[in-house]
Amino acid sequence: MVALQGVLKYVHEHIKEPISAVDVAKKLGYTRWYFSEKFKAYTGTTFTAYVRHYRIQLAAHDILSGQKVADVALGYGYDCISGFNKAFLKEFGCSPTSYKKHF
């Protein structure tokens, strides 16, 4: 997929906005299925998992830089703090507050 670098650049530039495989596939002129298969073949992960992982990594950085957990969660598109905490726990094995205290 020649456009993979473009896809990753698009994701990185729009990470605080809603991003879906359907929208990106449409921008590239592919079906969602074709795009998803090619993305996973090249990255080893699904598009959704990649976006989730990247968001949580950036969120962790923002939390360590002193931003409030609620502000970070909302800034990265989480509708509720509990959903953000669940995603954070899955990624790091601890809550955002524990992460901040530990690091």
C-alpha positions in Angstrom: 0.0 0.0 0.0 1.9 3.0 -1.3 -0.4 5.3 0.6 0.4 3.9 4.0 2.7 6.7 4.9 0.0 9.1 3.9 -2.5 7.3 6.0 -0.3 7.4 9.1 0.4 11.0 8.5 -3.3 11.7 8.2 -4.0 9.8 11.4 -1.2 11.7 13.3 -2.4 15.1 12.1 -6.1 14.4 12.9 -5.7 12.2 16.0 -7.9 14.5 18.2 -10.7 14.2 15.6 -13.0 11.3 15.0 -11.2 9.0 12.6 -12.7 5.8 11.1 -11.4 3.2 8.7 -14.5 3.9 6.5 -13.6 7.6 6.1 -9.9 6.9 5.4 -10.8 4.2 2.9 -13.2 6.5 1.2 -10.5 9.2 0.9 -8.2 6.7 -0.7 -10.9 5.3 -3.0 -10.9 1.8 -1.4 -13.6 -0.2 0.3 -13.4 -0.4 4.0 -12.7 -4.1 3.8 -9.8 -3.7 1.3 -8.3 -0.8 3.3 -8.6 -2.7 6.6 -7.0 -5.9 5.1 -4.1 -3.9 3.6 -3.6 -1.8 6.7 -3.4 -4.9 8.9 -1.1 -6.7 6.5 1.4 -3.7 6.5 1.2 -2.8 10.2 0.3 -6.0 11.9 -2.7 -4.4 13.7 -6.1 -3.2 12.8 -6.7 0.4 12.0 -8.9 0.9 15.0 -6.3 -0.6 17.4 -3.6 1.5 15.9 -5.6 4.7 16.4 -6.6 3.7 19.9 -3.0 2.9 20.8 -1.6 6.1 19.4 -4.3 8.2 21.2 -3.6 6.6 24.5 0.2 7.0 24.1 -0.3 10.8 23.4 -2.8 11.0 26.3 -0.3 9.5 28.7 2.3 12.1 27.6 -0.2 14.9 28.1 -1.1 13.5 31.6 2.6 13.4 32.6 3.0 17.0 31.4 0.5 18.1 34.0 -2.8 18.2 32.2 -6.0 17.0 34.0 -7.1 13.5 33.2 -10.7 14.7 32.3 -9.4 17.4 29.9 -7.1 14.8 28.2 -9.9 12.3 27.9 -12.2 14.8 26.3 -9.4 16.2 24.1 -8.8 12.7 22.6 -12.5 12.1 21.9 -13.6 10.0 24.8 -17.2 10.9 25.8 -16.7 9.8 29.4 -13.8 9.4 31.8 -14.7 5.8 32.6 -14.2 4.8 28.9 -10.9 6.6 28.9 -9.8 5.0 32.2 -10.8 1.5 30.8 -8.7 2.1 27.6 -5.8 3.5 29.6 -5.9 0.5 32.0 -5.9 -1.9 29.1 -2.9 -0.1 27.5 -0.8 0.5 30.6 -2.2 -1.8 33.3 -3.0 1.0 35.7 -5.3 4.0 35.9 -4.2 7.4 34.5 -3.9 8.7 38.1 -1.7 5.8 39.2 0.4 6.3 36.0 0.9 9.9 36.8 2.0 9.2 40.4 4.3 6.4 39.3 6.1 8.3 36.6 
